[in-house]
Amino acid sequence: MFNIRNGLKNRSDFIGLFANKNGFRSYGSNISLPRQADVVVIGGGIAGCSAFYQLTKRGIKPILVEGNKLTNGSTWHSGGLIWSLRPNDTDTELLRRTKEIIRDLEKESGESLGFINNGGIFIARTAERLEEYKRLHTLGHYFNVHSRLLSPKEAQQICPILDPKAFYGALYSPPDGYIDPTLYCNALIKAAVANGGQVFENTRVTKIHTEEAIQGLKKIVGVETVNGTIKTGRVVNAAGAWGRKVANMVGIEIPTTPIKHCYVITNNVEGAKDCTSIRCHDSSLYFRPQGDSILFGGYEANPDILKEVPDDFNFSLFEFDKSKFEPLWNNAVNLCPVLETAGIKSDVCGPETFTPDHKPVLGEDPIVVGMYYSVGYNSLGVMLSGGCSEQLSYWITEGRPNLDMHAYDIRRFSQRQKPDRAWVTETTHESYSKTYSIVYPHDQRLSGRNFRIDPFHEHLVANGAVMEEALGWERPAYFITDDRTAPVRGYDWYGNYDHVRNTDQRYEKELEKDLTLDFSKNHDLIKGEALATRTNVTLFNLSCYTKMYLTGPDAEQAADWLFTTNLSQQPGKVSYTLSLNSKGGIESDVTVTTLEEGGGTLVGPILKGKGYYIVAGGQSGYQTKSHLRKQLYKKNFKSRISEITERLGILSIQGPKSGELLQSITEYPITDEKFPLGMSHIIKINGHSCRAMRISYVGELGFEIHIPFAHCVATYHKIVEAGRGFDLKHAGFRALDSLSMEKGYHLQNKDIRIDDNPVEAGLERFCRKDGQYQGKSVVEKVKQEGIKKRWCFFTLQDNVALYGFETIWRDDAIVGYLRRGDYGFSLDSPIGIGYVTHPKGKVLEDEFLKTGEYHIEVKDKKYPATLYLRSPFDPTNQRLFGRYENQFEEQSHFED
Ligand SMILES: Cc1cc2nc3c(=O)[nH]c(=O)nc-3n(C[C@H](O)[C@H](O)[C@H](O)COP(=O)(O)OP(=O)(O)OC[C@H]3O[C@@H](n4cnc5c(N)ncnc54)[C@H](O)[C@@H]3O)c2cc1C
């Protein structure tokens, strides 16, 4: 029976719901607002209180300004659930840190935080879901999060209200629990104030003052509030659902959207008090005990998306729409039949902030120096904000976080995506409604597609391209055959909000083949593309890569500082290089072409002095651009980065026949003498100038052709026509990823991240000995002192699908986890890349890596593995030089 009493609508009704009956003392009412601050934190919810506390731990004396009373936004009515297991490494580590922070804070503040460690059970209603839980369970091993796979009966023994007939299996995570968010904030504030922070309630921020800075950037100079102005160079925007309004104060858009999120509290239920927390992803539900009742919430497919939340929505709730909640209620009764007669005592429907990819928005704004974010917590704010705020405090005090926070970084969205509300709203809807969907490695969103397309797009789709998305760009994932096509259609909101479902389901049907944690049904298609690259010639469209020029009077000096390799090279030479941060962490890897004065074309610009053509990866391109620009700003170089991604397309022809194919369409001599490996030349195809580079990201003889948009289509047709004589095949990014990984090439934000340095990554050879570059002192120090982790390559004999996040065992100890997994079609083996550490934290010696037996644990089962310090595929790079006589040369796994 769906029976709701709709009574509780303000805070006083909730006294007793959480442990804190007294609320907060009033802050800042009798002291005047300081004129100056190291950092001003805007917002006194869990995100603001956590950031405030963490900053005081790093020696900062911040001021927290809250427009109303602390916790009045989304925090006061939060369910407070804290889980431990997540489907990736950073999330899992952040949750682990949150729990440690809670434990330590209790001691430090002398306050109870109301944390109840009742454990948590994830319910699997299908065999496939249990497979996903096995992945979480395996990754948890690395992070020391203990969990146990359970039969339905075993789960019921731990949580008796469950009906074991209603599900297939379960995963039990003893460290889970729930916390009182008000008590948690209370303790954070108490400890932070003791450390020198100051809190001001009823101090709404009305304006943020900025000044113009170099490189087209702005910088924060002050914050205006209803109680006065504070001079500061750093602001943390922790204004939750109002975060966008705060960003708008400096003319910036952020991709956050408030959505109503609800839970209900049942009448008393026998056995409720002793229950674990429950998450049933397949039913889109979460539960926890609330005294003798059950609190349960979930994620509906048609949530109420809000334009904004009123400024005076303090300690307030929305009317609860029981018709929307009814499917969740039915799911809950199905799982716990005892709920049927319990009825509902109260409901909570509050605003929460969601984002396009279900990850918070953190880090420093790429345009406004000093504006930091901690918003968009996607209903995970209580559990994630501890770990996130700790990282944010490093971001603010040391320039960068310690963990790989790329998936949280505001710079994962381009300047095109952030202000486009249609794009933000539909992607956010999809990510909300898929909150509990299985995280498939090759899943693609259906919303926000065809956002940025290049000139090749329609021709490639007509030739069977099945697209995937990167930084808003469409790019081919793989190609289907037999004249079939699968274009991406407009977002149909899955038929919600009275939208009509698309009748053309071809793309969705294609995607379904990838919705597996086993080998994709497209495995053989991708194999065909990969092997055609190794044995013949294929055509890739790399136009989504970010393309930039570095120019200006200080360009040479700037390039010297930004990049690890020596770029004082002959004009036209293309180098693979890294750009580091001051901690020696890898911020980006790019190819850089040193330029001489060109003829004034897009591919050969007129330059005064030296210039550089920089090409960064697809997904990470905006992050790279922002990083480079920020360094120019910091060092005050008279040089600039100009992006031309939307003006140049890139076609890449790769494979043994690529040289012959290119020669058939250009008069420029494609010979080792005139066009050696690592060089670029302006050549003419179809009478149009383009820049051809002899480089390869797949380890073959190959050429990238960079073409002005106006000539892209004609050049494409020319290559395809000529390609008929060479049996040219189209290939997509899935084959590219497999081929590059098989060759042992690195992928940014996977195999190389800010928490890796070049020595650990096996990229020391790209770090020059002479001169100065950012991060050099750390690299030199690490070289002397030795490394504590090492990039390694693994193959398996067993035919098992690897996707990353599988654990690496050496003898009886876990020594790492895979960052990336794939299938190597030439090695004919599953392949993985991960970092190996010493189980005792010692410096890694080769001897340690050479000895021992390795296993990769995949979904709770261990498989024997062979470790290599370099990929065994063509380790002497014969193929890059176009030498195909001795195709394979095996490397012993010890050699480097
Ligand atoms: C029904 C529901 C259940 C939830 N359950 C859970 C759960 O079980 N576990 C979990 O981890 N998370 C849960 N969440 C999510 C969690 O509550 C939020 O992610 C978290 O509270 C967000 O905190 P915040 O600090 O970002 O925002 P808020 O708590 O909204 O804080 C923002 C603050 O900024 C202030 N502010 C705004 N504008 C200004 C200005 N101009 N000047 C000064 N101050 C300003 C506001 O007054 C407000 O106090 C739930 C959310 C909802 C709605």
PDBQT file of the ligand as one rigid body, heavy atoms in Angstrom, charges set to zero:
ROOT
HETATM    1  C1  LIG A 901      17.095  13.558  -0.512  1.00  0.00    +0.000 C 
HETATM    2  C2  LIG A 901      18.596  13.513  -0.537  1.00  0.00    +0.000 A 
HETATM    3  C3  LIG A 901      19.270  12.429   0.007  1.00  0.00    +0.000 A 
HETATM    4  C4  LIG A 901      20.655  12.383  -0.031  1.00  0.00    +0.000 A 
HETATM    5  N1  LIG A 901      21.296  11.305   0.512  1.00  0.00    +0.000 NA
HETATM    6  C5  LIG A 901      22.649  11.260   0.489  1.00  0.00    +0.000 A 
HETATM    7  C6  LIG A 901      23.346  10.169   1.064  1.00  0.00    +0.000 A 
HETATM    8  O1  LIG A 901      22.742   9.242   1.583  1.00  0.00    +0.000 OA
HETATM    9  N2  LIG A 901      24.706  10.189   1.056  1.00  0.00    +0.000 N 
HETATM   10  C7  LIG A 901      25.396  11.199   0.465  1.00  0.00    +0.000 A 
HETATM   11  O2  LIG A 901      26.625  11.145   0.449  1.00  0.00    +0.000 OA
HETATM   12  N3  LIG A 901      24.762  12.231  -0.101  1.00  0.00    +0.000 NA
HETATM   13  C8  LIG A 901      23.405  12.292  -0.105  1.00  0.00    +0.000 A 
HETATM   14  N4  LIG A 901      22.761  13.346  -0.660  1.00  0.00    +0.000 N 
HETATM   15  C9  LIG A 901      23.548  14.384  -1.287  1.00  0.00    +0.000 C 
HETATM   16  C10 LIG A 901      24.132  15.354  -0.282  1.00  0.00    +0.000 C 
HETATM   17  O3  LIG A 901      23.160  15.730   0.635  1.00  0.00    +0.000 OA
HETATM   18  C11 LIG A 901      24.632  16.552  -1.059  1.00  0.00    +0.000 C 
HETATM   19  O4  LIG A 901      25.500  16.134  -2.082  1.00  0.00    +0.000 OA
HETATM   20  C12 LIG A 901      25.378  17.504  -0.173  1.00  0.00    +0.000 C 
HETATM   21  O5  LIG A 901      24.620  17.831   0.936  1.00  0.00    +0.000 OA
HETATM   22  C13 LIG A 901      25.715  18.756  -0.963  1.00  0.00    +0.000 C 
HETATM   23  O6  LIG A 901      26.391  19.604  -0.105  1.00  0.00    +0.000 OA
HETATM   24  P1  LIG A 901      26.891  21.009  -0.611  1.00  0.00    +0.000 P 
HETATM   25  O7  LIG A 901      27.679  21.588   0.483  1.00  0.00    +0.000 OA
HETATM   26  O8  LIG A 901      27.498  20.881  -1.957  1.00  0.00    +0.000 OA
HETATM   27  O9  LIG A 901      25.549  21.861  -0.858  1.00  0.00    +0.000 OA
HETATM   28  P2  LIG A 901      24.558  22.516   0.187  1.00  0.00    +0.000 P 
HETATM   29  O10 LIG A 901      24.371  21.674   1.371  1.00  0.00    +0.000 OA
HETATM   30  O11 LIG A 901      23.336  22.877  -0.569  1.00  0.00    +0.000 OA
HETATM   31  O12 LIG A 901      25.310  23.811   0.639  1.00  0.00    +0.000 OA
HETATM   32  C14 LIG A 901      25.426  24.949  -0.183  1.00  0.00    +0.000 C 
HETATM   33  C15 LIG A 901      25.400  26.163   0.733  1.00  0.00    +0.000 C 
HETATM   34  O13 LIG A 901      25.777  27.302  -0.008  1.00  0.00    +0.000 OA
HETATM   35  C16 LIG A 901      25.059  28.398   0.534  1.00  0.00    +0.000 C 
HETATM   36  N5  LIG A 901      25.039  29.482  -0.459  1.00  0.00    +0.000 N 
HETATM   37  C17 LIG A 901      24.468  29.472  -1.669  1.00  0.00    +0.000 A 
HETATM   38  N6  LIG A 901      24.673  30.638  -2.303  1.00  0.00    +0.000 NA
HETATM   39  C18 LIG A 901      25.412  31.397  -1.457  1.00  0.00    +0.000 A 
HETATM   40  C19 LIG A 901      25.936  32.702  -1.533  1.00  0.00    +0.000 A 
HETATM   41  N7  LIG A 901      25.743  33.471  -2.597  1.00  0.00    +0.000 N 
HETATM   42  N8  LIG A 901      26.638  33.170  -0.484  1.00  0.00    +0.000 NA
HETATM   43  C20 LIG A 901      26.863  32.411   0.612  1.00  0.00    +0.000 A 
HETATM   44  N9  LIG A 901      26.357  31.167   0.744  1.00  0.00    +0.000 NA
HETATM   45  C21 LIG A 901      25.657  30.665  -0.284  1.00  0.00    +0.000 A 
HETATM   46  C22 LIG A 901      23.685  27.819   0.788  1.00  0.00    +0.000 C 
HETATM   47  O14 LIG A 901      22.961  28.604   1.713  1.00  0.00    +0.000 OA
HETATM   48  C23 LIG A 901      24.025  26.445   1.313  1.00  0.00    +0.000 C 
HETATM   49  O15 LIG A 901      24.123  26.384   2.703  1.00  0.00    +0.000 OA
HETATM   50  C24 LIG A 901      21.368  13.424  -0.637  1.00  0.00    +0.000 A 
HETATM   51  C25 LIG A 901      20.691  14.524  -1.190  1.00  0.00    +0.000 A 
HETATM   52  C26 LIG A 901      19.313  14.582  -1.142  1.00  0.00    +0.000 A 
HETATM   53  C27 LIG A 901      18.608  15.748  -1.747  1.00  0.00    +0.000 C 
ENDROOT
TORSDOF 0
